[in-house]
């Protein structure tokens, strides 16, 4: 539409110049020639120029039309290039994702193989270490412990009363007392786990969640150490001012113990 308007304008301008030239000649030095009968020649000349103008207009329209077609063609090629670039980017991204998944699977497989190897190594060549006593990291108090034959848990032995060994026992209501040791019992009342703590994360995971002071660990904690946790209620054995307790696990130093292979003497009751 715009190209047609331009062509029309050019056509009008050329007509204007032809008519102006004709008028100038008619008014000027050619008046005598015009009066002598040359008017017909001028009209023929104008007609010839009009025909040439039509021909030029047609050629100009063809040129403009060709430019429009080239412009449209160039746009198609441009958008095709953009589309090709997007498709290549998408293909490259999929390839990178596929390579990353393959690499991750390779790493996971390798880790699983190493864990399986280490597990076999531990089971075959490195039997679990057995301990015979524990020492409080609060005041150094030592207690006798004995591993249950049917598991990895321990009894906590305190003294003998008339040749009867007494063990720390946790009741169903959460209280604790000393009862006759019963290593073969199916009950969890006298069973305690030695939980080895080696870092902050493990420490936090084994503390009672609802206690405000457990939200922040002490500034200095010396690892490793053990928490002695009841199988009955997951509470921790602690000692403070020579008073033994089984209470929710906290960041107290009195809840931290060192397991020992050392055998210690378990005193008899004085009234024996």
HELIX and SHEET records of a PDB file:
HELIX    1   1 UNK A    2  UNK A   27  1                                  26    
HELIX    2   2 UNK A   31  UNK A   33  1                                   3    
HELIX    3   3 UNK A   34  UNK A   38  3                                   5    
HELIX    4   4 UNK A   39  UNK A  125  1                                  87    
HELIX    5   5 UNK A  200  UNK A  205  1                                   6    
HELIX    6   6 UNK A  212  UNK A  215  5                                   4    
HELIX    7   7 UNK A  253  UNK A  255  5                                   3    
SHEET    1   A 6 UNK A 176  UNK A 180  0                                        
SHEET    2   A 6 UNK A 164  UNK A 170 -1                                        
SHEET    3   A 6 UNK A 154  UNK A 161 -1                                        
SHEET    4   A 6 UNK A 142  UNK A 147 -1                                        
SHEET    5   A 6 UNK A 133  UNK A 136 -1                                        
SHEET    6   A 6 UNK A 257  UNK A 260 -1                                        
SHEET    1   B 2 UNK A 192  UNK A 197  0                                        
SHEET    2   B 2 UNK A 225  UNK A 230 -1                                        
SHEET    1   C 2 UNK A 236  UNK A 240  0                                        
SHEET    2   C 2 UNK A 243  UNK A 247 -1                                        
END                                                                             
